[in-house]
Amino acid sequence: MATVVLLLVALIGFLALGMIRAPLWGWAAAVGVFTLLATGGSFDHLTWIAWLPFVALAMLSIPSVRRSLIIAPVFAQIRKILPKVSDTEAQALEAGTVGFDAELFSGTPDWDKLQSIPPIELSAEEQAFLDGPTEELCRLISDWQIRHDLHEVPDNIWNFVKKHGFLGMLISKEHGGLGFSPQAQSLILGKIASRSPDVVTIVMVPNSLGPGELIEKYGTDEQKHYYLPRLAKGEEVPCFSLTGPTSGSDAATMRDIGHVTRGTYQGKDTLGIRLSWDKRYITLGPNATLVGLAFRLFDKDNLLGKGEDIGITLALIPADHPGVNIGRRHLPSGAAFPNGPNWGNDVFIPIDWVIGGEAMAGNGWRMLMECLSAGRAISLPSSATAGAKMMLRVTSAYGRIRKQFGLPVSRMEGVEEPLVRIIEAAYVNEAARAMTASMVSRGEKPSVISALMKYQTTEKMRRAVNDAMDIHGGRGICDGPANYLQSAYQMVPVGITVEGANILTRTLITFAQGALRSHPYLYKEVQAAQDADKKRGLNAFENAFNNHIAFSLSNATGGFVHNLTGGAFVKAPATALRMSHWYRQLGRASRSFAFVADLTVALLGGGLKTKQKITGRMADALSELYMLSATLKRYDDDGRPAGDEQIVELAAKNALYRFQEAISGVIDNFPVGWARPLMRIVVFPLGRRFKPASDVLGHLVARHVLQPGEVRDRLTRHIFVSKDVNDPTGILEVTLEKVIAAEPVEKKLEKAIREGIVRRYHGIDWFADAQAKGVITAAEADQLREVEQLVARVVAVDHFDPAEVKPHYVTLGHNVRGAESLAAE
């Protein structure tokens, strides 16, 4: 019995040492005490072996011994086998900042850091712009006219956004822009997106990665003073040309090149660049007056004094500059926003057209990565979030209005299930959008978070749109002026594809780069190992390596303890109140993630890039932790409304279940055999315990959105909501209120119909019949007639004369590329 107690105490003690990241001498002391108790203090020919672990740990506690026996050999081996981080990889890794993602990678999230992120905050000027010009722009938009009649964003919309400064939201007031915060930009873009994906695109691009932001951050004073006011007023329409036929996500392989040379510009001998490029998929390209261009720059004569291969460089070129060719239109998913190719061959530009001037030549990749870190966190997450909220708004109304089998379709369990998924997507996307935009507003450039936000929000939107289409049935698939789903359905693949296709963002960026960027010690070890100064590198490596070992032991022991105890000992914020349980489960999951992530990177090393199923699942796991963190924060920021508690519970259960399945997928498919059982013992000592939200909870959540009220409005806040019966979405709002108001009267009529007192067939005025038989009053009959007419309009679909839907091509004077070039492209 005493032996069992001793072993149990030793186990608890060693687990505690691991969790608190005890130094090596602490482990030596603990092992010494345990050995002393186990051997009774004897040291003879039978017991001396038991003291070897203590002796070894005691020796390794001496820094010089540890360095010579372990650290120096490991350092030498890593220097030998570690593949060199390329310049583009290094710039991508060093771009942006690390935010709350580092807390999740640490395994012990600091909830104070989460709660310190400000809630949604707009200045009076920003709020007025959201309520004024943005609302007015939404009312001006005719989605059907843009998508079908014109297949173009009309001039009145272009003129409105230029007049009110929509194209210069991120440009500072100093340079003539609105100087709005990222949070304001996100909400403004979202409201426009809820009305028209095409219109939001023409506003989004100038306010995302493009010439405006690049000039604002890196341009010369002359470039800022000339271009920024013009861009802010819409006098210049910018595009940014990065993607080419051979360089999509792999921009480092771009074949667009420039050579530093001397040439003639405006009659003068000028130092400049002779460029040849071929770009495609360029949004706003067909309408652009100013082309931002990314290319590789070479200087064989070393005219700039930077060597021959200068690197990726960015330049500004007027679209009417000789040799610049603006191509015809692409039709991304048949959308109406302008998108197309541009190219040039042997085009000479002055060196002053490089963004930032001569000094910034070769710094283009770093500039792009730093801007993308922030831009990718704002633009698409805002529109994807608005899309999910709009799907919730219209589908909850339609599902309550539309009846089949004598009841609203939203009350059928088969329909309720996808409706609940839309609710979850809308709530979680908005939570993450707001938190991420707030981070960017306070100066962060969260590179890892921006990547997971892009792919997670757009994927949730894709599911929400598909679910909305399923619930609407034939009403959703028949296009026409009354169809409010088609534009979203059409544009979903565009959001999935642009700013880094989701497949690659998930499998190559979020975790593969995130592990290096957000891990507390890993990148420090890599940098130390690649330091040209071997002595300095060894010193840096020793510090990082010692901390890394303690970190790994802490997560292994902490993960085991927390998973064994169900997270009972995880710290939760004092203010969490009813959400304490979910904070503890989130902290518990973070420990498991940190342990598996650490082991994954350590064992797969440089081969991590090729194990994209593993990295994709790890990205999913990290995403669930981040989105759940944002969900819990939103609940607090919103004042913990009672109507949202069940939504948060549903989202938390589903997030933790998806996290569990992602981690399970990693462990089950981990390529290093011996590591799989170790991972299972730490992460699932009692099996896979998380379960998705129950049907009962989903039913309770669905009830919140099936009638007008505070919860439905809060879930769909910051989108355009019309109450105009002549608007495709406005009639939904009006009809929903009247259907609910008429429900008691309708029940009386339905009872009479079931009893055969009143017959309901075409050609019979059943309302008059019911009135005549005393079932309903005259006022109630009028009420039901109005409701029936409104419902008929809600469920109606458009139909056309065949001649109307035949294409009518109009020849326009576009710059048309030669047949051979088009065929080659």
Protein Blocks (a to p, Z undefined) as FASTA:
>chain_A
ZZmmmmmmmmmmmmmmmmnopafklmmmmmmmmmmmmnnopacfklmmmmmmmmmmmmmm
pmklmmmmmmmmmmmmmmmmmccddfklmmmmmgocddfklmmmnopacfklmmmpccdd
ddfklmmmmmmmmmmmmmmpcfklmmmmnopacfklmmmmmmnommmmmpcfknopaopa
fklmmmmmmmmmmmomklmmmmmmmmmccfklmmmmmmcfklmmmmmmmmmnopaccddd
fbcfklcklmmlpcbdcddddddeehiacdddddddddehiehklmpcbdcdddddddfk
omnonojbnbjcdddddfklghiacdddddehhiabdcdddddehiacdfklpghijmlg
oilmmmmmmmmmmmmmmmmmmmmmmmmmmmmmmmmmmmmmpcgehiafklpmklmmmmmm
mmmmmmmmmmmmmmmmmmmmnopacfklmmmmmmmmmmmmmmmmmmmmmmnmmmlmmgcj
klcklmmmmmmmmmmmggoifklmmmmmmmmmmmmmmpmklmmmmmmmmpmblmlmmmmm
mmmmmmmmmmmmmmmmmmmmmmmnnommpccdfklmmmmmmmmmmmmmmmmmmmmmmmmm
mmnmmmlmmmmmlmmmmmmmmmmmmmmmmmmmmmmmnopaaklmmmmmmmmmmmmmmmmm
mmmmmmmmocblklmmmmmmmmmmnopfbccddfklmmmmmmmmmpgcfklmmmmgoiac
dfbfkbfklmmmmmmmmmmmmmmmmmmmmmmmmnomaccdehiafklmmmmnomacfklm
mmmmmmmmmmmmmmpccdddfklmpccddddfbdcddfklmmmZZ
